[in-house]
């Protein structure tokens, strides 16, 4: 999941059905949560997040949070009591380590063809 700007209530109307479909198909999920130019939640988005967390408390096994701001690292610690998931924070240069911790394949390395 990639988030930028402020998360709104409308964002949850798209995200929640897809998340619930994945839970039905696979059971507990592992989530890569990438924050780029992320500023938090609008009031309605925060309320939707609280409802989502309450409903899906036990549906996530691990969350790797990737961000580049000190408050985002604090957010990873703040979230721990609200889920049974293991949560770890990574910086953008640790994206490979985050994917490995989640058990996700690393993306292929792109090389430039010689001209």
N, C-alpha and C positions, 0 to 999 in steps of 0.2 A: 504494500500500500504506500503510495506517495502522497504526501500532503504539502500544500503550499498556501500561503496567505492565511486566512481565517476559515476554519471549518464551520459550515452552517448547518442548520436543521435539514435543508434540502439535500446536502451531501449524504446524510444518513439514509434518506429515502432511496438513494441509489445503492449505497454500500451494504445496508443491512440485508436486503433480499439475496444479494450475491453471497454474503458471508453465511447466511443460514442455509443456502443451497449447498455450499461447500461443506458445512458441518454435517448435513444429512448424507452427503456422499462419502465423506472421509472420516467423520468423527472429530476428535480433537485436532486443532490446526496449529501450525507454526506460522508466525506472522513476521514479515520483514516490514518494519514501519520506518519509512524514510522521510525525514523532515528537511525540506529545502525552502528557505525563505518563509518559514512557518511562523505565524504570529499567535497561534492559539485558537480558541473557539469563540464564535459569536455566542451571545446568551442562549439563543435557541439551539445552537449546536452543542453547547455544554449540557443542556438539559437532555438532548437526545443521547449524548455520550453516557450520561449517568444511567439512563434507562437501558442502554445497550449493555453497559457493564453489569448491571444487576441481572439482566436476563441471561447473559452469556458468560457469567463468572467462571464457569468450569469448562468452557468449550475451547479454550486456547491452552496449548501445552507450553509454548515458548513464544516470547516476543523479543526480537532484536530491534532496538530503536537506534536509528542512525541520525545524528544531528551535529550541528557545528556551533551550538550556543550553550553556554554554561547552564542556563535555566532548563534546557532540554535534558541535560544529564540529571538535573534535579527532578524533572518530570518522571524519569524512569524510576527513581527511588520512590517518588510519591505514589505511583501507580501500584506498587507491589501489594499493599493490603487489600486492593480491590479485585484481585484475581488470584486464581490458583496457579497461573502460569509463572514460569521462570522468566525473569526479565533481565536483559543486559543492555547496556548502552555502548555504542560504538561511534567513533568519529568517521567522517566520510572516507578517510584513507584506510579504514579498517573494514570496509565493506566486504572484502573477501573473507575475513575472519568471522564476520556476522553471518554470512551465508553458510560457512562451514559449521558454525555453532548450531544453526538451524537444521543442518543436514541437507541444505539445498545445493544443487550443482553450481559450480562456478560458471559464469558466462564465458563463452569462447573469447580468446584473446584475438583482437583484430590487428592485423598488420597491414602496412601499406605496401602495395605492389611497387616494384622498382619501375621507374619510368624510362 
